[in-house]
Amino acid sequence: MTVPIGSGRGLTNVEGHTDFDIVWPWHREGGLDRGATAVLRVKNEAPSLRFVLPPLLRACDHVLLVDNGSDDGTGDEALRVAAAAGLADKFTLKDYPFSVARAGAEHLAVNERSVHSLAYFYNWCFSHVTTRYSWKWDGDMVLTTEGEVSMADLSWQVGMADVVIRFPRHGLYVESERRAFLDLGLRNIEEWGFPMSPDFVYSKAPEWEIRTTPDEIRQFALPQGLCVELKWLDGDEFAHWTNPESFATSLRNRRKRREWLVWNALQAGEVPEGVIEITAPEGVHVVDHVTHDWLPRAPRPFQVDDPDHAKLHLRA
């Protein structure tokens, strides 16, 4: 019989780095506090943080950012943004000094209990949560105006509930301060909100980590238009994957295949069907324009055809 990962008091790593052993937070004295914490695991996300952190800090009880060896000043930028927003008291920065295997073949070859494993890294990050609920968040995910309101409302309501929340996001490919491309041609809604309990921990999957869930669990799916995922066209969007070229033929990873196709089309000067070109007004950054104005005003619902050859129909 296999012992569930979340049983016992925690995990040790195979390298013997005792300072980075995991103690499950539900064993903390006094139990977990009511509320929700967003956990970001980041590397070289400094350009995105001025857009990501302020609405997230306003929407959650706490934000924990774990910096995994950034060399672009990500940690300092995170502290600066939290302070500038007047919300430094809701922000915690931690460092994880070990290189983490890239998703795909590199991840598959690493022992699940290694400090270099995606699964171990994620469990270590979430072991520092002290609230009853957690949001798995990425360092490039930006809430829209209505997304911030929705998440703030949910963050206290789910405080004592066993429910998984699926949060939609749309790729926003940023070319310059005023021009970007919004991909509404893929319906992508993943599990981003989880209770903090032994039933919800990370284990190893073939290409990346996966959060375990009970066989029966209530799930809520939020509507489209609440969050965008920033993709800087002058950056290296796929650095955390072993072999991103495999996305082009992947049957298992429809989302990454779509991102790979859109990214390469835009690099070639082509705008795929389902992708909207957006230009911000003078003096307004396109990320702020999309999240504060364009998406909140866009007609609902967003309707698309086949997600790989999507044609967008906006209905009034």
C-alpha positions in Angstrom: 0.0 0.0 0.0 1.4 3.4 -1.0 1.5 6.0 1.8 0.0 9.3 0.7 2.5 12.1 0.4 0.6 14.4 2.7 0.5 11.9 5.6 2.9 12.3 8.4 4.5 15.6 9.5 6.4 16.3 6.4 9.1 15.3 3.9 12.9 15.0 3.9 14.9 15.4 0.7 17.3 12.8 -0.7 20.2 15.2 -0.7 20.0 15.7 3.1 19.5 19.5 3.1 17.8 19.5 6.4 17.3 23.3 6.3 14.9 22.6 3.3 13.0 19.7 4.8 9.2 20.1 4.5 6.9 20.4 7.5 3.3 20.4 6.5 1.6 23.6 7.7 -1.6 22.0 9.0 0.6 20.7 11.9 1.4 24.2 13.0 0.4 25.0 16.6 -3.0 26.7 16.7 -3.9 25.4 13.2 -4.2 27.4 10.0 -5.7 30.9 9.9 -8.8 31.7 8.0 -8.2 33.4 4.7 -6.2 32.8 1.5 -2.6 33.1 0.5 -1.3 33.4 -3.1 1.9 31.5 -3.7 4.2 32.5 -6.6 7.2 30.4 -7.6 9.3 32.6 -9.8 12.6 33.0 -11.7 13.4 36.2 -13.6 10.0 37.7 -13.5 11.0 41.3 -12.6 9.3 43.0 -15.6 5.9 41.5 -14.8 5.7 42.2 -11.0 4.6 45.8 -11.2 1.4 44.5 -12.9 1.1 41.2 -11.1 1.5 42.1 -7.4 -0.7 45.1 -6.6 -4.0 43.6 -7.5 -3.0 40.3 -6.1 -2.0 41.9 -2.8 -5.3 43.7 -2.6 -7.3 40.5 -3.4 -5.6 38.1 -0.9 -4.9 38.0 2.8 -1.2 37.3 2.0 1.2 36.9 -0.9 4.2 34.6 -0.7 6.8 34.9 -3.5 9.6 32.3 -3.7 12.5 33.4 -5.8 14.3 30.5 -7.4 17.7 31.9 -8.4 16.7 35.0 -10.4 19.5 37.1 -11.8 17.3 40.1 -12.9 16.6 41.6 -9.5 13.2 39.8 -9.1 13.3 39.7 -5.3 14.2 43.4 -4.9 11.6 44.4 -7.4 8.9 42.4 -5.6 9.8 44.2 -2.3 9.7 47.5 -4.0 6.3 47.0 -5.7 4.8 45.7 -2.4 6.1 48.7 -0.5 5.0 51.2 -3.3 1.5 49.7 -3.1 1.4 50.3 0.7 0.9 46.5 1.2 4.4 45.3 2.4 2.7 43.9 5.5 0.9 41.4 3.3 3.9 40.2 1.4 6.7 37.7 2.2 9.8 36.9 0.1 11.6 33.6 0.4 14.6 32.2 -1.6 14.9 28.7 -2.9 18.6 28.3 -3.9 18.5 24.9 -5.8 18.2 24.6 -9.5 14.8 23.1 -10.4 14.5 20.6 -13.2 12.8 22.0 -16.3 9.4 20.5 -17.2 9.4 17.5 -19.5 12.2 15.0 -19.8 14.5 16.8 -17.4 11.8 16.7 -14.7 10.9 13.1 -15.4 14.5 12.0 -14.7 14.7 13.6 -11.2 13.8 11.8 -8.0 10.5 13.1 -6.6 12.1 13.8 -3.2 15.0 15.7 -4.6 15.4 19.4 -3.9 15.7 19.7 -7.7 12.3 18.2 -8.3 9.3 20.3 -9.3 7.1 18.4 -7.0 9.4 18.9 -4.0 9.9 22.5 -4.8 6.2 23.2 -5.0 5.5 21.3 -1.7 8.3 23.3 0.0 6.8 26.6 -1.2 3.3 25.8 -0.1 4.6 24.5 3.3 5.0 28.1 4.3 1.4 29.0 3.9 -0.3 29.8 7.2 -3.9 30.3 5.9 -6.6 27.7 5.4 -6.8 28.3 1.6 -4.1 28.9 -1.1 -3.9 30.2 -4.6 -1.3 28.7 -6.9 -0.3 31.8 -8.9 2.4 32.5 -11.5 4.7 35.5 -11.7 3.2 36.5 -15.0 -0.5 36.3 -14.2 -2.3 39.7 -13.9 -5.8 40.1 -12.5 -8.2 42.3 -14.4 -10.4 44.8 -12.5 -13.2 42.3 -12.2 -10.8 39.5 -11.5 -9.4 41.3 -8.5 -12.9 41.9 -7.1 -13.9 38.3 -7.7 -10.8 36.9 -6.1 -11.0 39.2 -3.1 -14.6 38.1 -2.6 -13.7 34.4 -2.8 -10.6 34.7 -0.6 -12.7 35.1 2.5 -15.6 32.9 1.4 -13.4 29.9 0.8 -11.5 30.3 4.0 -13.2 27.3 5.7 -14.5 25.4 2.6 -13.1 22.3 0.9 -13.5 23.5 -2.7 -11.3 23.7 -5.7 -11.6 26.8 -7.9 -10.8 26.8 -11.6 -9.5 30.2 -12.8 -9.4 31.1 -16.5 -6.6 33.1 -18.0 -5.8 34.4 -21.4 -2.3 34.8 -23.0 -1.3 38.4 -23.6 1.7 38.6 -25.9 3.4 42.0 -25.2 5.3 43.5 -28.1 5.9 47.0 -26.7 4.5 49.4 -24.1 1.5 50.2 -26.3 1.0 47.1 -28.4 0.1 43.5 -27.5 -1.8 40.5 -28.8 -4.5 38.9 -26.7 -5.3 35.2 -27.3 -9.0 34.5 -26.8 -8.8 31.5 -29.1 -8.1 29.0 -26.3 -10.5 28.1 -23.5 -8.0 27.6 -20.8 -9.3 27.2 -17.2 -7.1 25.4 -14.8 -7.3 24.6 -11.0 -5.7 27.5 -9.1 -7.4 27.5 -5.8 -7.0 24.8 -3.2 -7.6 24.0 0.5 -4.5 23.5 2.6 -4.8 19.9 3.8 -3.1 16.5 3.4 -5.5 15.8 0.5 -4.0 18.6 -1.6 -0.2 18.2 -2.1 2.1 17.9 -5.1 3.3 14.7 -6.6 5.3 13.9 -9.8 3.5 13.7 -13.1 5.1 12.8 -16.5 5.8 16.3 -17.6 5.4 18.5 -14.5 4.1 18.5 -11.0 0.4 17.8 -10.2 -1.6 18.7 -7.1 -3.5 15.7 -5.7 -7.2 15.9 -5.0 -9.8 13.6 -3.4 -12.0 11.5 -5.7 -15.0 13.7 -4.8 -14.5 17.4 -4.4 -16.6 20.5 -5.1 -15.3 22.6 -7.9 -16.2 26.2 -9.0 -15.3 27.5 -12.4 -14.9 31.3 -12.7 -16.0 33.1 -15.9 -13.7 34.3 -18.7 -11.9 37.6 -18.7 -10.6 37.7 -15.1 -6.9 37.2 -15.7 -4.2 37.5 -18.4 -0.9 35.7 -18.6 1.9 37.9 -19.8 4.3 36.7 -22.5 7.0 39.1 -23.4 7.8 38.7 -27.1 11.4 39.8 -26.6 11.9 37.3 -23.8 12.4 33.5 -23.5 8.9 32.3 -22.8 9.8 28.5 -22.9 13.1 28.5 -20.9 11.5 26.3 -18.2 10.8 23.5 -20.6 13.3 20.8 -21.7 12.1 20.6 -25.3 9.5 23.2 -26.2 9.7 22.2 -29.9 7.7 19.1 -28.9 4.7 21.3 -28.2 4.0 21.5 -31.9 3.0 17.8 -32.0 2.0 17.2 -28.4 -1.4 15.5 -27.9 -1.2 15.7 -24.1 -0.5 19.4 -23.7 -3.0 21.4 -25.8 -2.4 24.7 -23.9 1.4 24.7 -24.5 0.9 23.6 -28.1 -1.4 26.6 -28.6 1.1 29.0 -26.9 3.9 27.6 -29.0 1.9 28.1 -32.3 0.8 31.6 -31.3 4.3 32.7 -30.1 6.0 31.5 -33.3 3.3 33.0 -35.6 3.7 36.4 -33.9 7.5 36.2 -34.2 7.0 35.6 -37.9 4.7 38.7 -38.2 1.5 36.7 -38.5 -1.6 37.1 -36.2 -3.4 33.7 -35.8 -7.2 33.4 -35.8 -8.6 34.0 -32.3 -5.8 36.5 -31.4 -6.7 40.2 -31.1 -4.2 42.9 -31.7 -4.6 45.7 -29.1 -3.1 49.2 -29.1 -3.2 51.2 -25.9 -3.9 54.9 -25.7 -1.0 57.3 -25.5 0.6 57.3 -22.1 -1.1 54.0 -20.9 0.8 50.7 -20.8 -1.0 48.1 -22.8 -1.1 45.7 -19.9 -3.0 48.2 -17.8 -5.2 49.0 -20.8 -6.2 45.4 -21.3 -6.7 44.5 -17.7 -8.5 47.8 -16.6 -10.4 48.7 -19.7 -10.4 46.4 -22.7 -11.3 43.1 -21.2 -13.8 44.4 -18.6 -15.6 46.1 -21.5 -15.5 43.3 -24.0 -18.8 41.7 -24.9 -19.6 38.4 -23.2 -19.5 35.5 -23.8 -16.2 35.0 -25.7 -17.1 32.4 -28.3 -14.5 30.4 -30.1 -14.5 27.5 -32.5 -11.9 24.7 -32.4 -9.2 25.8 -29.9 -6.3 25.1 -32.3 -7.9 26.9 -35.2 -10.0 29.3 -33.3 -12.0 32.1 -34.9 -13.3 34.6 -32.4 -16.9 35.7 -32.4 -17.6 38.6 -30.0 -21.4 38.9 -29.5 -22.9 42.1 -28.2 
